[in-house]
C-alpha cells in the first residue's frame, strides 16, 4: 500500500515543489536583499519593482523633526483590525517584531530598514497570526515566533509543543489549523517530507521533529550571530519613505524581536487624500533591509499594553465607472449597397 501511494503521489509532489507559486515565491533575478549566508533558505526575495519608492531628497521640511519629540502612535484611534487612524503630526511606537526569514543575520546598527509588502511562505496564515496578535498582546512572543517559524519552514504542526499549539488555537481558524496539519492532502505531505531539502528551513524542521529543542536552539538556526553583508552604502539609516497616501514612514529595529516605527503626516495630507480616513496598517507591511541581507521582520502588537480606542470605519467603495452606451444594430436599418 505504501509503495502504491508513493508511486501515485511522488510525481505530484515534485510538480508542487518545483512550482514557484507553490510557496509564494516570485521567479525574478537576484536583488540586493538576496541572502548570501550558506545557512539561508533558497527562497528568493520579492523583486525591487514591488517596493514603494524611496525618498532621495537631501533635505526638506522633515529636517525640522530632528528636535521634535514624537507623540505616541498608540494614542490615536484604531479600527477593529488594528489599523491606526492617522492625524497630522509626528508619531512613533515600539512594536514586537518577528523573524520571517530564518538563516539571516540579526539587525544591527549597520542596517538601514524600509517597508515592503508582507511576503512569506503561507502568507495568508502568517498575516492572520500577526493580525490577531494585535488583539491578544498577552500571548507569549516566543510562542508566536515558534509558530511563525514552523509555518515559514513548512514544518509539521503536529510536532509543535502544546504551548505553541495552544497559541495557534487562539490566533488561527480551525480551517487554517487543519491546513497546517496536512488537510486533505495529508498523505502527499507525508511523502513530500521524505524529499531532501537544504538550508535553515530543513534545520528548523529537524528541530521541530525532535520535539524537545529549546527556543535558543531554534534561534541559533534562524538568527545568525554574524555581521550582515552591506550592499548599498549610500542609503541612510534614518531615511524616510513616502507612502502612496502622502504620509512618511521609517523603521528602527533594535533586534529581530523589537522595532520602532515612526510616522510623519505633513499638514494638508488628510485634506488632499481622497479617502475619508488616513490609515496605517502595521501588519500588511514588513520591515525589510534596504542596504543588506539582514532579517526581514513581520510586525505584531505594541510592546506595551495600551487601551485601544476602537472606531468604526465606513469604507466607501469607489464609484462605478460608466460604460459607453452600446448602439444596437437593427438589420432593417442596414443599407445594402
Order of alpha helices (4+ residues) and beta strands (2+ residues): alpha-beta-beta-beta-beta-beta-alpha-alpha-alpha-alpha-alpha-alpha-alpha-beta-beta-beta-beta-alpha-beta-beta-beta
